[in-house]
Amino acid sequence: MEVKLGKRGRIVIPSKIRRFLGLREGTILVVEVREGKILLTPKRRISVDDLFGAAGVGEVELEDVEGGLAGEEIR
């Protein structure tokens, strides 16, 4: 696909691509230049649900959690 550069450097991402990537108005895109090419990457927000279970299952003492939040070294 091709897009035309408009006034003030604006481009329109074709609707097929927006739908495929789930891009909506207000989506933040990270812009990078790599090897002479422009790379646009959607910035994804990470939710608590995305992180649930990422550290595995384990038990901790309440004092360790409180100490960690206070910036103390965990034993």
N, C-alpha and C positions, 0 to 999 in steps of 0.2 A: 504494500500500500504506500501511497505517497500523500504527503500533506504539504500545504503551502504556508510559508512563513508570512504572517500578516503584520499589521502595524504594531510597533513596539515589541516585535519579536514573538508575537503570540502564534501558537499553533492549536489546531483542534485535533484531539485524539479521536479517530473514527469510532462510531458507536459499537461496532462489532468487538473492537479491542476493549473498550470500556466495559461492556457487558461481560466479556470473557474473564477480565481481571477483577470484576466487581468494583470498578471505580465509579464514584459518585461525586456530585458537586461538593466541594469542600475537602476531598481527599488530598492529603499532603503527599507530594512527590519529591523524592530526593533526586537532585540533578548532579550528575558526575560527568566528567570528560575523561574517557579512557581511549588511548591509542587513536586520538583524533576523532572519536565518535562521542555522541551525546547519549548518555544512559539515564533513563527515567525509571525510578523504582518506587513503588508505593510504600510509604512508611506505615508499617503495621503497628497498631497498638496491641500490647499484650495485656490480657486480663488475668485476674486471679485464677479463673477456671483453666486458662492455658497453662499455668504453672503448677496446678494441683498435682501432686504426686511426683513432681520432677526430681525432688531430693530423695525419693524413696520413702520407706516406712521406718520409723524408729521412735524411740521414746526419749524424752528429755525431761529434766526436772524444771519445775516452774522457776526456780532460782536461776538456772542457766539462761532461760529465756529473758528474764528480767535483767540479768547481768549483761547479756548480749545487747539488749536495747539501750543499756546505760553505757555501752562502749567498753565494758570490761572483757578481759580475755576469758573465753570459755574453757573450763577444765576438761 
